[in-house]
């Protein structure tokens, strides 16, 4: 018998989503897949870049997710960009649909991973950022990084940056 994965094993991460959106809340969802899709996922041949989730007939569907065709697949191979159903509890779907009614809120896939052998998608309720918000977040991140760097220097007993030896 084959042992299953005990923890999260990442497949793909949508880095651009965290840059373009402010993530309000995240949900873990299962995903309905065909057999050749799972084999392609295990090879890491997936792209979340253009993917998004929407409600259709009271269910959450994932659109634009690209899972490459399995190389050894036959006529049973899957369509790379087909619509896939996300598996969530009814209560979670109701909460998500309630939040999606707010203007400017979208449901964006953030990452895909295997958890105990099952393919999972982390989706986030997100609000779009404007370009000045993005610049502000980047400047804040750089400032925090510089503060941490300076604090590390002082804890190690080194001189602060920019202070070399004084002649004399």
N, C-alpha and C positions, 0 to 999 in steps of 0.2 A: 504494500500500500504506500502511496506517495504522500509525504507530509505536506500540508498546506502552509502557505506563508503566514507567519505569526503576526507580522506588522504591515504597515503601509509600504508598498513598493511603488514609487512614482513611475508613471509612464510618460506623461507630458504636463507641462505647466504653461499657462497663458500669462506670460509676464506683462504683455502689453495691456491686459485688462486692469491690472493693479495700477498701471500708469495712467490710463485713460479714464478710470472710474474710481470713485470713493466707495469702497465696499461697506455696506451697512450691516449685513448679516449673511452668514454662510450656512449652507445645508449640504448634507451628504446624501446623494441619490444613487440608487442602482440604475442600471441601464440595460435595456433589452437589446441583445446582440445575436448575430448569427455565428455559427461555428468558425467560419473563416475570418470573421472580424476579431474574434478573441485571439486567434493565432497571429494576426497582424499586430494586435495590441501587445502581445508578448514579445514581438520583435521591435516594438517601439515605433511603429510606422503610423503615427497619428498626428494630426495638426488641429489645434483648438483656435487658431487665429481668427477665422471668420465665423465661428460658432456663436449661436445665441439660442435662448430658450423662450418659448411662448406657450400660452394656454391654447389647447384645441380640444373641444368637446369635454371639458372638465378635467383634462389631463395635461401634464406638462410635457411638451415635445422639444427635442433638441434638433435644431436645424443647422446646416452648414458645417457639421463636424466631418472632417475628412479622415477616413481610415483607409489606407491604401489596400488595394487588392492583395490577397495572399498569393505569394509567388507560386506555390505548389497547388493552388486551387484549380478545380476543373470547371465545368459548366455551372457548378453550384456556387461559384464565387459571388460575393456581395457587390452592391453598388457603392462606390466610395463615399458619396455625399448624400446618402438616403436619410430620411427623417427617422429619428430614433426616440422611443418613449423612455422617459425617466420614471423611475419607480420611487415614489414617495408615499408617506402616510396621508390619508385623506385630510387630517387636521393640518398637516404641513402645507398641503396644496391649497387649502382654504386660506391659511395665513399669507402664503405667497401671493395668491390672486388678490387678496385684500390690499397688500402693499403695492402690487403692480398697477393698481388703479391710480396711485399718486402720479402726478406729472413728473417726467424726467427719470423715473425709476425703471430699470431694466433687469432682466435675469441673465447673468453672464456666467459661462463655465470658466472656472479658475484653474482647475487641474483635474487630471485623471490618474488613477492609481489602482493597484490591486490590494484588496484588504481581505485576508483569509481566503485567497483564491478567487474572490469575486471582483469584477471590474466595477469601480465606483467613479462618480463624477462629483467634484465639489463645485456647486453652483453658488453664486452670490447675488443677493439683491444689491444693486449698485446704482449710484447716481452719477451721471456723466460729469467730468471735470472740464472746466474751460481752460484755455491755454494759459491764462495768468495764474490759475490755481495750480496747474502743473509746474510752472516756474517757481511758485512760492513753495511747493512741497519739495522740489529739488534743492532750493536754497536752504530750506530748513534742515533737510537731510545732510547737506554738506556742512552746515554749521554744527550740527550735533556730532558729526564724524570728527570735525576739527577739535571740538571740546573734549571728546573722548580721547583723542590722540594726545592733546596737551596734558590732560589729567594723567594719562599713562606715563608720560615723560616725567612729570613731577613725582609720581609715586615711585618711579625707578631711580629718582635722585639725579636725573639729568637736567641740563640747563634747558630753559624754554627755547623754542624754535626762534631763530633770528638773532640769538645772543651768542656770538662766537667769543673767542678769547679776545680780551682787551689788550691792546699794546701797552707795554709799560713797565 
